[in-house]
Amino acid sequence: METSRAPNRYLRTPEAGRHLGLSGRTLEKHRTYGTGPRYRKIGGRVVYALSDLEAWADQGAQTSTTDPDGGRVRAARRYDEEAVAHHV
């Protein structure tokens, strides 16, 4: 028996931002710096799979403010790779 997978829903940047509680501009910055969720380009348009948005957001899941493994979603800005390597 073959298990059928529910089709993935794709959102454009403004919709994806609303889904995450972010602005579309913030997602654009994340794309520029490589700090955001996975995206696809289809016919020159950027789309995000709903599952990728949720997986990215889940990277920031924490159980407390002292959780050493929580909060791995980075801000939308350029990072010095050497400095990042020391903090990971």
WOWOGI-V165805 format. One record per residue. N is the residue number from 0. RES is the residue in three letters. OMEGA is omega in whole degrees, 0 to 359 (none if undefined). Layout:
BEGIN
n->{N N}
res->{RES RES}
omega->{OMEGA OMEGA}
END
This chain:
BEGIN
n->{0 1 2 3 4 5 6 7 8 9 10 11 12 13 14 15 16 17 18 19 20 21 22 23 24 25 26 27 28 29 30 31 32 33 34 35 36 37 38 39 40 41 42 43 44 45 46 47 48 49 50 51 52 53 54 55 56 57 58 59 60 61 62 63 64 65 66 67 68 69 70 71 72 73 74 75 76 77 78 79 80 81 82 83 84 85 86 87}
res->{MET GLU THR SER ARG ALA PRO ASN ARG TYR LEU ARG THR PRO GLU ALA GLY ARG HIS LEU GLY LEU SER GLY ARG THR LEU GLU LYS HIS ARG THR TYR GLY THR GLY PRO ARG TYR ARG LYS ILE GLY GLY ARG VAL VAL TYR ALA LEU SER ASP LEU GLU ALA TRP ALA ASP GLN GLY ALA GLN THR SER THR THR ASP PRO ASP GLY GLY ARG VAL ARG ALA ALA ARG ARG TYR ASP GLU GLU ALA VAL ALA HIS HIS VAL}
omega->{181 177 180 180 178 180 180 176 180 181 172 186 181 179 180 178 179 179 181 184 179 174 175 179 178 177 176 178 178 178 181 184 179 182 187 180 175 177 178 173 180 181 180 179 178 176 179 173 180 180 178 178 182 178 179 180 180 178 181 182 180 175 176 180 179 180 183 182 182 173 182 175 184 177 180 177 180 180 173 185 180 179 179 182 180 182 183 none}
END
